[in-house]
Amino acid sequence: MSITVYGIPNCDTVKKARTWLADHQVDIAWHDFKKQGVPAAELDRWMNAVGWEKVLNRQGTTWRKLDDATKASVTDAASAKRVMLDQPSVIKRPVVQWADGQITVGFSEALFTQHLG
């Protein structure tokens, strides 16, 4: 199984993660939410692995721009999934599926080093 990085190419955190992986000669498969969409089955897997609260980025610009009714409607995994499928930019990035099948969300050198160990 290979490493797949999911995200948006112009996201600063995704850029850092992809650069770090390239600098460490790690081959990845890249999945662009903007061009390829959010794979619903994978979204379910991510939420099961790390929790919907971690996948949903409530600190980002996209979340802040949502209307109050939409924000208030997010109360569980199903409602969060609807918003994330409709607004992919509200997903915390990058989502990485590691070679061993584990899922991580976000980027830190320590986290990535641990998974490549």
C-alpha positions in Angstrom: 0.0 0.0 0.0 1.3 3.4 -0.9 1.0 6.8 0.9 -1.8 9.0 -0.3 -2.0 12.7 0.6 -5.4 14.4 0.3 -5.8 18.1 0.2 -5.9 21.3 -1.8 -2.7 22.3 -3.6 -2.7 26.0 -2.6 -3.1 25.2 1.2 0.1 26.3 3.0 0.0 23.3 5.3 -0.4 20.9 2.4 2.5 22.6 0.7 4.7 22.2 3.8 3.7 18.5 4.0 4.4 17.8 0.3 7.7 19.6 0.5 8.8 17.7 3.6 7.8 14.4 2.0 9.7 15.2 -1.2 12.7 16.3 0.8 12.7 12.9 2.4 12.4 11.1 -0.9 8.9 9.8 0.0 6.8 8.9 -3.1 3.2 9.7 -2.6 -0.1 9.5 -4.5 -1.7 13.0 -4.5 -5.5 13.5 -4.4 -6.7 17.0 -5.1 -10.1 17.8 -3.5 -10.7 20.6 -5.9 -10.1 18.5 -9.1 -11.1 15.0 -7.9 -13.6 15.8 -5.2 -13.8 14.2 -1.7 -14.2 10.5 -1.8 -17.2 9.8 0.4 -16.1 6.3 1.4 -12.6 7.6 2.4 -14.2 10.4 4.4 -16.1 7.8 6.4 -12.8 6.0 7.0 -11.1 9.1 8.1 -13.9 10.0 10.5 -13.9 6.5 11.9 -10.1 6.6 12.3 -9.6 10.0 14.0 -13.1 11.3 14.7 -15.2 13.7 12.7 -14.3 16.6 15.1 -10.6 16.3 14.0 -11.4 16.1 10.3 -13.7 19.1 10.4 -11.6 22.3 10.5 -13.6 24.8 12.6 -10.7 27.2 12.7 -10.4 27.8 9.0 -11.6 30.6 6.8 -14.2 28.3 5.0 -15.8 27.4 8.3 -16.0 31.0 9.4 -17.6 32.0 6.1 -20.4 29.4 6.5 -23.8 30.8 7.6 -24.8 30.3 11.2 -27.5 27.8 10.4 -25.1 25.5 8.6 -22.6 25.7 11.4 -25.3 25.0 13.9 -26.5 22.0 11.9 -23.1 20.2 12.4 -23.8 18.1 15.5 -22.6 14.6 14.6 -20.6 12.6 12.0 -23.5 12.5 9.5 -24.1 16.2 9.5 -20.4 17.0 9.5 -20.0 14.7 6.4 -22.7 16.5 4.5 -20.9 19.8 5.1 -17.5 18.4 4.2 -18.7 16.9 1.0 -20.4 20.1 0.1 -17.5 22.3 1.2 -14.3 20.3 0.8 -12.2 23.3 2.0 -13.6 22.8 5.5 -11.7 19.5 5.8 -8.5 19.9 7.9 -5.5 19.3 5.7 -3.6 17.3 4.7 -5.3 14.0 5.3 -2.6 11.3 4.9 -3.3 7.6 4.5 0.0 6.0 5.4 1.4 2.8 3.9 0.2 0.8 7.0 -3.3 2.1 6.6 -3.2 4.6 9.4 -4.8 8.0 8.9 -3.4 11.3 10.1 -4.8 14.9 9.8 -2.6 17.9 9.6 1.2 18.2 9.4 4.1 18.2 11.8 7.6 16.9 11.2 7.4 14.8 14.4 4.2 13.1 13.2 5.4 12.4 9.7 8.8 11.1 11.0 6.9 8.8 13.4 4.9 7.3 10.5 7.9 6.9 8.3 10.0 5.4 11.1 
